[in-house]
């Protein structure tokens, strides 16, 4: 039997969660005896589209058995259709793809599935964390990712559980530490800017990028004031987000399982056993530490 090969397409390498996705997928592939190749799209949806279409158009003996993709932009329905038409499996992670059922009906021999994180619940957990850290209310500088379904769902979930005495003040980033730093630099450059009561990133990288910008400020009252507030994020990778919480660089994070690793596990089980892969799998996040263990920030 020909050894199964899988192409894992990730949005970018400048993000700790994306790197964790690759690591988890590599471990799962090794366990299952699958050949895995990992590629990155440098955060560009057009680049990712070209990469995947090129892989689908390779000669029959060189094509991957399946593609696992964390999109840099949209859910790429046209790319998915082109891939599946070549009898290549298509597993999309971290996005809700409406076309899954349609593709599964057209081509049942190629595994087609979606594995999603419950991003609304991520937002709800963040709202609860903000409430626990700011029981007397206040303002949160909310570092959001690019304007897509993930960032929108996280914001909507946060607003569901956020108390009325806490205000979100939004700034936009690109899921990277550099973009979190830039967002804070812009904030610091505005005349009359007041220090928020908390900085909450929709991922850990943006949150830690913001904090490191503050740490680099000259010693003085401004630096002290910005360092006195809590910083929180999302992803909770053991080597980064969870470690930053333990080191008290972050007050809290939200653990997001590496869905690419789960995708490889489910894909291997389906392709090696002939069993059908579930059309959709919804994965739940967890607060780190638990919300009821968070200590309120010092009153300012």
C-alpha positions, 0 to 999 in steps of 0.5 A, spaced: 500 500 500 502 506 498 504 511 504 499 516 505 501 523 504 498 530 507 500 537 505 499 542 511 498 549 509 498 554 514 497 562 514 504 564 516 510 562 521 510 568 525 505 566 530 506 561 535 499 558 534 501 556 527 507 553 529 504 549 534 499 547 529 505 544 525 508 541 531 502 537 533 501 535 526 508 533 525 507 529 531 500 526 529 503 524 522 509 520 525 504 516 530 500 514 524 506 513 519 504 519 514 508 523 510 507 530 512 509 536 508 508 543 511 508 550 507 506 557 509 503 562 506 506 568 509 499 571 511 497 572 504 490 568 501 493 569 494 499 566 495 496 560 499 491 559 493 496 559 488 500 554 492 494 549 493 492 549 486 499 548 484 499 542 489 492 539 486 495 540 479 501 535 480 502 529 476 498 523 479 503 520 483 506 526 486 499 529 489 498 529 496 493 524 498 489 530 502 490 537 504 489 540 511 489 547 511 488 553 515 486 559 511 489 565 511 483 569 508 476 566 506 474 558 506 477 558 499 470 554 496 473 554 489 480 551 491 476 546 495 472 544 489 478 544 485 482 539 490 477 534 491 475 534 483 482 531 483 480 526 488 484 529 494 482 530 501 480 537 503 480 538 511 479 545 513 481 547 520 479 554 524 474 556 519 466 554 518 466 552 511 458 552 508 460 548 502 462 541 506 456 538 505 456 539 498 463 537 496 462 530 501 455 529 496 459 530 490 465 526 491 465 521 497 471 517 496 476 523 498 475 525 505 472 532 506 471 535 513 471 541 517 474 542 524 472 548 527 474 552 534 468 555 538 470 562 537 464 565 540 466 561 546 473 564 546 470 571 546 465 569 552 471 566 556 475 573 554 469 577 557 468 573 563 476 574 564 475 581 563 469 581 568 473 577 573 480 582 572 476 588 573 470 587 577 469 595 578 469 596 571 473 600 566 476 600 559 479 594 555 484 596 549 481 590 545 487 588 540 483 584 534 485 580 529 484 582 521 476 583 520 474 576 518 469 571 521 474 569 527 475 576 530 468 577 529 466 571 532 470 572 538 468 580 539 461 578 539 462 572 544 466 577 548 460 582 548 455 577 550 458 576 557 462 583 558 458 587 564 455 593 562 461 597 566 466 595 562 468 598 555 471 595 549 476 600 545 478 596 539 485 596 535 486 592 529 492 587 528 494 581 524 495 576 529 503 577 530 507 580 536 509 586 531 502 588 529 500 588 537 506 592 538 504 597 532 497 598 535 500 600 542 505 605 539 499 608 535 496 608 541 501 611 545 503 617 540 496 620 541 495 626 545 491 625 551 491 618 551 489 615 557 491 608 560 486 603 559 485 598 565 486 592 561 489 590 554 486 584 551 489 581 545 485 576 541 491 572 541 497 571 545 502 574 540 498 581 539 498 581 547 505 580 548 507 584 543 503 590 546 507 589 553 514 588 550 513 595 547 511 598 554 517 594 557 521 598 552 519 605 554 524 609 558 523 608 565 518 613 568 511 614 570 508 612 563 512 606 563 510 604 570 502 605 569 502 601 563 505 595 566 501 596 572 495 593 568 493 586 566 494 583 559 491 577 556 491 573 550 488 567 546 491 561 544 495 558 550 500 554 547 504 551 552 511 554 550 509 561 550 502 563 552 501 558 558 509 560 560 507 568 559 502 567 564 506 563 569 511 568 568 506 574 570 507 577 563 500 575 561 494 575 567 490 570 563 490 566 556 485 561 553 487 555 551 486 553 544 487 546 541 492 545 535 486 543 530 491 541 525 494 535 529 487 533 531 485 533 523 491 529 522 489 524 527 482 523 524 484 523 517 489 517 518 483 514 522 478 515 516 483 513 510 487 507 513 480 504 516 476 506 510 471 509 515 467 516 514 470 522 517 465 526 521 463 532 516 464 537 522 468 537 529 467 543 534 472 544 539 472 547 545 477 552 548 478 553 556 480 559 560 488 559 563 487 559 569 480 558 570 476 564 571 474 563 578 482 563 580 483 570 577 485 575 581 482 582 580 487 587 578 489 593 583 485 599 583 488 605 579 
